[in-house]
Amino acid sequence: MLEALPVLAAEVIGKNSIELSWNSVFSATSYNIYQGSSQIATNITETTFTVEGLETGTEYCFQVSAVNELGESEKSNEACETP
């Protein structure tokens, strides 16, 4: 299990898109992305991810977790934005 947590930031980058970015976690091999309680992406190997197709004027909140061969970390801070 990973003890370090990613620190997540969110930024509106278009009418219907939010870019998520986070710090690299030592020994993480990939990252999982969550929107609310739903996992929306797995096995992400970069430290950015773009969420597209969002509804303008609606707030969206996300979290990220780090993954390695020992398991998954706790979820990061929650980052919210409204495109």
C-alpha positions in Angstrom: 0.0 0.0 0.0 1.2 3.5 -0.8 1.4 5.9 2.1 1.8 9.1 0.2 -1.2 10.7 -1.4 -1.4 12.7 -4.6 -2.3 16.3 -4.3 -4.9 17.1 -6.9 -5.8 20.3 -8.8 -8.5 20.9 -11.3 -8.7 23.6 -14.0 -11.4 24.4 -16.6 -9.7 24.2 -20.0 -12.7 24.5 -22.3 -16.5 24.9 -22.5 -17.0 21.3 -21.5 -13.6 20.1 -20.2 -11.7 20.0 -17.0 -8.0 19.1 -16.8 -6.9 17.3 -13.6 -3.2 17.4 -12.5 -1.4 16.0 -9.5 2.0 15.4 -8.1 3.9 12.2 -8.9 3.9 9.7 -6.0 7.1 7.8 -5.4 6.7 4.1 -6.3 3.3 4.6 -8.0 3.0 2.7 -11.3 -0.4 4.2 -12.2 -3.3 6.3 -11.0 -7.1 5.9 -10.7 -9.5 8.8 -11.2 -12.8 9.2 -9.3 -15.7 11.5 -9.8 -17.7 11.3 -6.6 -17.8 7.7 -5.6 -17.5 6.4 -9.2 -14.2 5.4 -10.7 -14.0 7.0 -14.2 -10.4 6.0 -15.3 -7.8 3.4 -14.3 -4.2 2.7 -15.1 -3.4 6.3 -15.9 0.4 6.6 -16.2 0.7 10.4 -16.6 0.0 13.0 -13.9 -2.7 14.8 -15.9 -6.1 13.7 -17.2 -8.7 15.6 -19.2 -12.4 15.0 -18.4 -14.5 15.9 -21.5 -18.2 16.1 -22.3 -19.2 17.9 -19.2 -22.2 20.0 -18.8 -21.6 23.8 -18.7 -22.6 25.4 -15.4 -22.5 22.1 -13.4 -19.9 21.6 -10.6 -17.8 18.5 -10.9 -15.6 17.1 -8.1 -12.7 14.6 -8.6 -10.2 12.6 -6.6 -7.2 10.6 -7.6 -5.4 7.6 -6.0 -2.0 6.1 -6.6 -1.5 2.4 -7.4 1.4 0.0 -7.3 1.9 -3.8 -6.9 1.0 -3.5 -3.2 -2.3 -1.9 -3.8 -4.1 1.5 -4.0 -3.5 4.6 -1.8 -6.3 6.5 -0.1 -8.0 9.0 -2.4 -6.4 12.5 -2.7 -8.0 15.8 -1.7 -11.2 16.6 -3.6 -10.8 19.1 -6.4 -13.9 20.8 -7.9 -14.5 23.0 -10.9 -17.5 24.3 -12.9 -17.0 24.5 -16.7 
